[in-house]
Amino acid sequence: MKTRRALLVEPRRFELVEADLTLGEGQLLVRIAVCGLCNWELNHWKGRIGEGRPQTLGHEWAGTVAEIGRGVTGFAAGDTVTGLPANRATGPQLEGFADYIVADAACCVKVGASVDPMHAIGEPLKCILTVLRGAAPEAGDVGVVLGCGPMGLWCVQALSGGLLSALIAVDVDDAKLALARKYGATHTLNPRTSNVEEAIRDIGRGRLADFVIEGTGNADLLNTAIGYLREGRGRLALMSSYERTSASFDVGAVVGKAVEIRGLHPGYSLDGMDDLRRAVRLLERGTFRMDGLYSHRFKLEDVQAAFETLERKPPNYLKGVVLP
């Protein structure tokens, strides 16, 4: 069958093309319901990574099974599914900006009927589990989420169940802080109006944070994040895609406080599919929520405008999605 597919033909230029799809053994034909815009793919958009042109993008997808290939078990037509951008034969597969995709069933997870397919994007939630594994929250910890974009807000959602003595969200945007409160943050702090380090110490009754999840993507804030941590093996979890990859930071503070810095690339996960299954179960349970997160919606034919908006990030931008 044929499908429309967005093709990045050169840096900062998409074209919509028609492509042939062939359903093979062990594969699913999936009608895409939604595909999220990810900051990481700005690296492709800007020409920094991705060998050769043209290339397909889109790894935060969810959809409905249209047809199952020979040998597939555990899936049926009509099931809501999400998956990881992988193919056993060809390696990473970024093709979610399309009407349909062919995906290896082994790389897909069925999502319960209680979840709207529009809300079933599993890949970023799988990454949240990786972040939490690195942050290693313990009972009674004071935790800080620095940066309340969608990833930061999903971290707030996942941490809001009562394990922590305090869950502090930090951002310069009061609207994002309001969402953090909605999703379960016990405290919200705006650095433009508060001395955040002093406030954390007050909240922690004389102690600073046990862990900080850094989600701003601003390498200049690494020292700030280190300043929020207590002395004695506080954990700094770096989950962002950084625009600038080199930065200076206070080595004395890192050593003096015995800070543990953990870079939480998806490769930190030892079993991505297991993390995806766990994330989907939490989505079904209602731990992860999408209400209030999709600020911008684009049709497939407007994927060019979608990436231009993602790069520009207007003041009201939070999370963009593409809808075929």
C-alpha positions in Angstrom: 0.0 0.0 0.0 1.0 3.6 -0.3 1.3 6.3 2.4 2.1 9.9 2.7 5.4 10.5 4.5 7.3 13.6 5.5 10.9 13.6 4.2 13.6 16.0 5.4 15.3 16.6 2.0 17.8 19.1 3.4 18.4 21.0 6.6 15.2 22.9 7.6 13.2 21.7 4.6 10.6 19.0 4.5 8.7 17.6 1.6 5.6 15.4 1.7 6.0 12.4 -0.5 4.2 9.2 -1.4 5.9 6.0 -0.3 5.2 2.2 -0.7 4.8 0.1 2.3 5.2 -3.7 2.4 4.1 -5.7 5.4 6.6 -8.4 6.3 6.7 -11.3 8.7 6.5 -10.3 12.3 5.4 -6.8 11.5 2.4 -4.5 12.1 0.8 -2.0 9.7 0.0 0.9 12.0 -2.3 3.9 11.2 -0.6 6.8 12.9 -2.9 8.7 15.3 -0.2 11.1 16.6 3.5 11.7 16.5 5.2 14.1 19.0 7.8 16.7 18.2 11.0 16.0 20.1 13.8 18.5 20.7 16.4 15.8 19.8 15.1 15.8 16.3 16.1 19.5 15.9 19.6 18.1 15.5 18.4 16.4 12.3 16.4 19.4 11.3 19.5 21.7 11.6 21.7 19.2 9.8 23.9 18.4 12.8 23.3 14.6 12.7 21.9 12.1 10.3 24.0 10.8 7.5 22.7 11.5 4.0 19.6 13.1 2.7 16.7 12.7 2.5 15.7 11.2 5.8 12.5 10.4 7.7 11.8 11.6 11.2 9.3 10.9 14.0 9.8 8.5 16.9 7.2 9.6 19.4 4.3 7.8 17.7 1.1 6.1 18.6 -1.6 4.6 16.4 -4.0 1.8 15.6 -3.1 -1.6 14.1 -4.5 -1.8 10.6 -3.1 -5.2 9.7 -0.9 -7.8 11.2 1.9 -9.7 9.4 2.5 -13.4 9.3 3.7 -14.9 12.6 2.5 -12.0 14.7 0.8 -12.9 18.0 -0.5 -10.7 20.8 -1.9 -8.0 18.5 -5.1 -7.6 16.5 -6.5 -5.1 14.1 -7.9 -2.2 16.0 -5.5 -2.4 18.9 -3.9 0.9 20.0 -0.1 0.5 19.9 3.0 2.5 20.5 6.6 1.5 20.0 10.3 2.3 19.9 12.0 3.6 16.8 13.8 0.3 16.0 13.8 -2.3 13.4 15.5 -5.7 13.9 16.9 -5.7 10.4 17.8 -2.0 9.7 18.3 -0.5 13.2 16.8 2.8 14.3 13.7 3.7 12.4 12.3 7.2 12.5 9.2 7.2 10.4 6.3 8.5 12.6 5.5 11.6 10.5 3.3 9.6 8.1 -0.2 8.3 7.6 0.9 4.7 8.1 4.1 2.9 9.2 5.3 -0.7 9.2 6.8 -1.5 12.6 8.3 -4.7 14.0 5.8 -6.2 16.4 8.7 -7.0 18.7 9.3 -3.2 19.1 5.6 -2.4 19.8 3.5 -2.5 23.0 -0.3 -2.7 23.1 -2.0 0.1 25.0 -5.2 -0.5 26.9 -8.5 0.7 25.5 -8.9 3.2 28.4 -6.2 5.4 26.8 -7.1 7.7 24.0 -4.7 6.9 21.0 -3.9 10.6 20.9 -2.4 10.3 24.3 -0.6 7.0 23.8 2.9 8.2 22.8 5.1 5.8 24.7 8.7 6.6 23.7 9.1 9.8 25.8 7.5 8.2 28.8 9.9 5.3 28.5 12.6 8.0 28.7 11.1 9.3 31.9 11.6 5.9 33.5 15.3 6.1 32.4 15.5 9.5 34.1 13.9 8.3 37.3 16.3 5.3 37.4 19.2 7.7 37.3 17.7 10.2 39.8 17.1 7.2 42.1 14.5 8.8 44.4 14.3 7.4 47.9 11.6 7.6 50.5 11.6 11.0 52.2 13.8 12.7 49.6 13.6 16.3 48.7 13.5 16.3 44.9 13.8 19.2 42.4 12.7 19.2 38.8 14.5 22.1 37.1 12.7 23.0 33.9 9.0 22.3 33.4 8.8 21.4 29.8 6.9 18.3 28.9 9.7 16.0 30.1 10.0 17.8 33.3 6.2 17.8 33.9 6.1 14.0 33.2 8.8 13.6 35.8 6.6 15.6 38.2 3.7 13.3 37.4 5.7 10.2 38.0 7.2 11.5 41.3 4.0 12.9 42.8 2.7 9.7 44.5 3.9 10.6 48.0 7.3 8.9 48.1 9.1 12.2 48.5 8.8 14.6 51.4 8.9 17.5 48.9 8.7 17.7 45.2 9.9 21.1 44.0 9.3 22.4 40.5 11.5 25.3 39.3 10.9 27.3 36.1 10.8 31.0 35.0 7.3 30.5 33.4 4.4 30.8 35.9 2.0 29.0 33.5 4.3 25.9 33.5 4.6 26.1 37.3 0.8 26.1 37.5 0.8 22.9 35.5 3.4 21.4 37.8 1.2 22.2 40.8 -1.7 20.5 38.9 0.4 17.4 38.3 1.5 17.1 41.9 4.4 19.3 42.8 4.3 20.2 46.5 6.2 23.5 45.9 6.8 25.7 42.8 9.6 28.3 42.6 10.3 31.0 40.0 14.0 32.1 40.1 12.9 35.5 38.9 10.9 36.1 42.1 12.5 33.7 44.6 15.9 32.8 45.9 15.6 29.2 44.9 18.5 27.8 46.9 17.3 29.4 50.1 13.7 28.3 49.5 14.9 24.7 49.0 16.8 24.8 52.2 13.7 26.1 54.0 11.5 23.4 52.5 14.1 20.8 53.4 14.3 22.0 57.0 17.9 23.0 56.7 18.9 20.6 54.0 19.2 21.0 50.3 17.9 18.6 47.6 18.7 15.0 47.5 18.4 15.0 43.7 17.9 17.5 40.9 16.5 16.5 37.5 17.9 19.1 35.1 15.5 19.5 32.2 16.1 23.0 30.8 18.6 22.1 28.1 20.7 25.1 29.2 24.2 24.0 30.0 24.8 27.3 31.8 22.5 26.1 34.5 24.6 23.1 35.6 26.3 25.1 38.3 22.8 26.3 39.4 21.6 22.7 39.7 24.7 21.7 41.6 24.0 24.5 44.0 20.6 23.1 44.8 22.1 19.8 45.9 22.9 18.7 49.5 26.4 17.7 50.5 27.0 14.0 50.4 26.2 12.1 47.2 23.3 14.3 45.9 22.3 13.1 42.4 22.2 15.4 39.4 20.2 13.8 36.6 20.8 15.3 33.2 18.0 14.5 30.8 18.1 17.3 28.3 19.2 17.6 24.7 21.6 20.5 25.1 21.8 23.1 22.4 25.4 23.8 23.5 27.3 20.7 24.5 30.3 22.3 26.2 30.1 24.1 29.5 32.2 25.0 32.5 31.1 24.1 36.0 32.5 24.3 39.5 34.5 21.1 39.9 35.3 22.1 43.5 31.6 22.1 44.3 31.1 18.7 42.6 34.0 17.2 44.5 33.3 19.0 47.8 29.7 17.9 47.8 30.4 14.5 46.4 27.9 15.1 43.6 26.9 12.1 41.5 26.3 13.4 37.9 24.4 11.0 35.7 23.9 11.5 31.9 20.6 9.9 31.1 20.8 9.2 27.4 18.3 6.5 26.4 21.3 4.2 26.4 21.3 4.4 30.2 18.3 2.0 30.0 19.5 -1.7 29.8 16.1 -2.9 28.4 14.2 -0.2 26.4 11.3 -2.5 25.6 10.8 -3.4 29.3 10.9 0.3 30.2 8.3 1.0 27.4 6.0 -1.7 28.8 6.3 -0.3 32.3 5.6 3.2 31.0 2.5 2.1 29.1 1.2 0.4 32.3 1.7 3.7 34.2 -0.1 5.5 31.4 -3.0 3.1 31.6 -3.1 3.6 35.4 -3.3 7.4 35.0 0.2 8.1 36.5 1.2 9.8 33.2 -1.3 12.4 31.8 -1.4 14.4 28.6 -4.1 16.9 29.5 -2.8 20.4 29.2 0.5 19.3 27.5 -0.3 19.5 23.8 -0.1 23.2 23.1 0.4 23.0 19.3 -1.2 20.6 16.9 -0.2 20.3 13.2 -1.5 18.3 10.3 1.0 16.1 8.5 1.1 18.5 5.5 2.2 21.2 7.9 5.2 19.4 9.3 7.5 22.1 8.0 5.6 24.7 10.1 5.7 22.3 13.0 9.5 22.1 13.1 9.8 25.8 12.5 7.6 26.3 15.6 9.6 23.7 17.6 12.8 25.6 16.8 11.3 29.0 17.5 9.3 28.0 20.6 6.9 30.9 21.0 6.0 31.9 24.6 2.9 29.6 24.7 4.7 26.6 23.3 4.9 23.4 25.5 4.5 20.3 23.4 3.8 20.0 19.7 2.3 17.0 17.9 1.6 16.1 14.3 -1.7 14.5 13.4 -2.1 12.8 10.0 
